[in-house]
Each structure stands twice: as structure tokens, then as C-alpha cells.
Amino acid sequence: MRITNGMLINNMVYNLNQNLKTLEKLQYQQATGKKIRVPSEDPIGASKSLKFNTDISKLEQYKRNTEDAMSWMNDTETALGEINEVLKRAYELTVDAANGTKDGEDLIKIKDEIDQLKDHLIQLANTTFSGRHLFSGFNTDKPLLSEDGTYNIAINSDEVFTYNIGISEKIEVNITGVDVFGVEGSSYDADSANIGDKPELIKIFEDLSTALENNDTNGIQEFIGKIQSSQSHILSVRSKVGAKMNRLELTEKKLNLNINNVKELLSYNEDVDITEVIMDISMAENVYVSSLMVGAKVIQPSLVQFLS
């Protein structure tokens, strides 16, 4: 087979282009820190990167759900804490009123404060989180109680929201108003309430106010036990909320760990060793320059011969 000058030149130009492509690829890796520019360069690596990125997106969504659930539970805990403070103050006032040393004017002053505490309970029942009412079950756009302290909506205890916080892992985040405030006649054991029903907790404050207004010492004494019972109930609800918050904290830590682990795998699959790339670029530049020098010797006499 006869080797012509044209074949030598074409072969030399092809090799120059290959060396230039290698250099350009290494320069891209140095600039971006990534091994893969297009999937065709490494189909298996590109497939792994796609899976890792998908896993990270899912884990980050679970983390956002966990954080949102934690914020909801934090606001719920805060509201329950305030309810407990209201009950604590009501207990102190009731004990003070029941000792038999207060005259009618003093009892009226205590009554006025009890009425204010009742109004504050109504406000707490209508607490919102991001524009959603915490204790209104599925009717988050509506307040739980009306201004007169009756239920503004029909609600039952199974109206709970669940957040996906992991693969096949969910958590219920809301506590319904009927579970917190109860229903008159059923105390705190009711499963549902209808519009217009009176919450047990509000009823206690209203009846206590009436007893104070009427200077009913025996009646006032009875409310000490009722308020203590209400405090125990709220404490039980807070315990449930606290247990869920502990679980969410553990879940968030686990998700952060999982996200970091997958990101490390993604980095190992995609990222280049910059030191190694710099060394490769230096070698590739030397190869390219050498090929240019060799090419100059090949092309120059060939062109002279061609022109002559």
C-alpha cells in the first residue's frame, strides 16, 4: 500500500484534533470540577448521577415536610403552654376566692379577670399557623370557636393531617379542638362537636364566673377540682405533642445524615480531583505542543513539493 503525503497530513491533522479534544475536555473539568459534560461521555456515571440527584430531591422534600411539621407542632405546643398558664392563673384566683375571706366586691374583681381569661382561651382556640387554624381540623380556613365561645364548625377527633417524612413514614401533626377543649356534657372524652356546642373548658370558666358573681362559696370550691382536672388533661395533650416533636427532631437528624451521604456519593461519581486534572492538563499541553512541532515538519516539505 502506497502512503501518500495527503494520507500523512490527514492522519497528522486527525491526531492533532484528538489531542486538542483531550486538552479541551481537561480544561472543562478544571473549570467546572465535573467529570461528565454530556451523558455519552460516561453513560453509567450519568445514570448514577441522575439517581443520586433524584434521591437527594426526595430526601430534601422529606426534610422540608419535617421542618413544616415541626413548625406546626411548635406553634401547637406554644398555644397549649398558654392554655396551661391561663388554667394556672384561674386556679390561683379560684383558690383565693374560695377561702371565705373575700367580700362581694373582691369576688367581682376576680370574676372580671376570669372573664378575661375565658376570652383569651377563645383566642388561643383560634390560633393560626401560616394562615391555617391549628385546632380546626380539616377546616383550617375557619376559626374553631365563635366570639361567644361555642364551636364555630362541626369537628371530630379524626380530622388529622399527615406529613410524609420518609419512605412509607408519616406523622400526624395537628391536634383537633375537640381533643383540647372537650364538649359540654362529655367533658374531654368527646369524639366530635357540632356547630353551637359549648366546649367543656369554656363552660367551666363561664360557670365559675357565674358562681363568683353570685358569691356562691360552695360552688366556687367545686371549680378548684375542675380546673385541676383540666390542667391534667392539657398536660396529657402536651405530652403527646412533645413525643411527636421528639420524633420529628430525630427524623430531621436522620434525613440530614442521609442527604450528606448521598451528596458524598454524588461527588465521588461526578467531581474531579483538581490536582490530578492540573497534572493531566500539563501533560496534554506538552503532547499537543509536541504534535504541532512534528506536524510542522511533516506539512512544510509536503506543501513545497506540492507547489513545485
URZIBEL-V78345 format. One record per backbone hydrogen bond with DSSP energy under -0.5 kcal/mol. CO is the residue of the C=O (numbers start at 0). NH is the residue of the N-H. If there is no record, write none. Layout:
co = <CO & CO>
nh = <NH & NH>
This chain:
co = <1 & 3 & 4 & 5 & 6 & 7 & 8 & 9 & 10 & 11 & 12 & 13 & 14 & 15 & 16 & 17 & 18 & 19 & 20 & 21 & 22 & 23 & 24 & 25 & 26 & 27 & 28 & 32 & 37 & 37 & 38 & 41 & 42 & 43 & 44 & 45 & 46 & 47 & 48 & 49 & 50 & 51 & 52 & 53 & 54 & 55 & 56 & 57 & 58 & 59 & 60 & 61 & 62 & 63 & 64 & 65 & 66 & 67 & 68 & 69 & 70 & 71 & 72 & 73 & 74 & 75 & 76 & 77 & 78 & 79 & 80 & 81 & 82 & 83 & 84 & 85 & 86 & 87 & 88 & 89 & 90 & 91 & 92 & 93 & 95 & 96 & 102 & 103 & 104 & 105 & 106 & 107 & 108 & 109 & 110 & 111 & 112 & 113 & 114 & 115 & 116 & 117 & 118 & 119 & 120 & 121 & 122 & 123 & 126 & 128 & 131 & 132 & 134 & 135 & 137 & 138 & 139 & 143 & 143 & 145 & 148 & 149 & 150 & 154 & 155 & 157 & 160 & 160 & 162 & 162 & 165 & 168 & 168 & 170 & 175 & 175 & 176 & 176 & 177 & 180 & 180 & 182 & 182 & 185 & 186 & 190 & 192 & 193 & 196 & 196 & 197 & 198 & 199 & 200 & 201 & 202 & 203 & 204 & 205 & 206 & 207 & 208 & 209 & 210 & 211 & 214 & 215 & 216 & 217 & 218 & 219 & 219 & 220 & 220 & 221 & 222 & 223 & 224 & 225 & 226 & 227 & 228 & 229 & 230 & 231 & 232 & 233 & 234 & 235 & 236 & 237 & 238 & 239 & 240 & 241 & 242 & 243 & 244 & 245 & 246 & 247 & 248 & 249 & 250 & 251 & 252 & 253 & 254 & 255 & 256 & 257 & 258 & 259 & 260 & 261 & 262 & 263 & 264 & 265 & 266 & 269 & 271 & 272 & 273 & 274 & 275 & 276 & 277 & 278 & 279 & 280 & 281 & 282 & 283 & 284 & 285 & 286 & 287 & 288 & 289 & 290 & 291 & 292 & 293 & 294 & 295 & 296 & 297 & 298 & 299 & 300 & 301 & 302 & 303>
nh = <3 & 7 & 8 & 9 & 10 & 11 & 12 & 13 & 14 & 15 & 16 & 17 & 18 & 19 & 20 & 21 & 22 & 23 & 24 & 25 & 26 & 27 & 28 & 29 & 30 & 31 & 32 & 271 & 40 & 41 & 41 & 45 & 46 & 47 & 48 & 49 & 50 & 51 & 52 & 53 & 54 & 55 & 56 & 57 & 58 & 59 & 60 & 61 & 62 & 63 & 64 & 65 & 66 & 67 & 68 & 69 & 70 & 71 & 72 & 73 & 74 & 75 & 76 & 77 & 78 & 79 & 80 & 81 & 82 & 83 & 84 & 85 & 86 & 87 & 88 & 89 & 90 & 91 & 92 & 93 & 94 & 95 & 96 & 97 & 98 & 99 & 106 & 107 & 108 & 109 & 110 & 111 & 112 & 113 & 114 & 115 & 116 & 117 & 118 & 119 & 120 & 121 & 122 & 123 & 124 & 125 & 125 & 126 & 133 & 131 & 128 & 135 & 176 & 138 & 139 & 141 & 132 & 151 & 152 & 148 & 198 & 145 & 195 & 192 & 158 & 159 & 172 & 173 & 164 & 170 & 168 & 164 & 165 & 162 & 178 & 179 & 180 & 181 & 181 & 199 & 200 & 185 & 186 & 188 & 182 & 156 & 154 & 196 & 150 & 198 & 183 & 202 & 203 & 204 & 205 & 206 & 207 & 208 & 209 & 210 & 211 & 212 & 213 & 215 & 214 & 216 & 219 & 220 & 221 & 222 & 222 & 223 & 223 & 224 & 225 & 226 & 227 & 228 & 229 & 230 & 231 & 232 & 233 & 234 & 235 & 236 & 237 & 238 & 239 & 240 & 241 & 242 & 243 & 244 & 245 & 246 & 247 & 248 & 249 & 250 & 251 & 252 & 253 & 254 & 255 & 256 & 257 & 258 & 259 & 260 & 261 & 262 & 263 & 264 & 265 & 266 & 267 & 268 & 269 & 270 & 34 & 273 & 276 & 277 & 278 & 279 & 280 & 281 & 282 & 283 & 284 & 285 & 286 & 287 & 288 & 289 & 290 & 291 & 292 & 293 & 294 & 295 & 296 & 297 & 298 & 299 & 300 & 301 & 302 & 303 & 304 & 305 & 306 & 307>
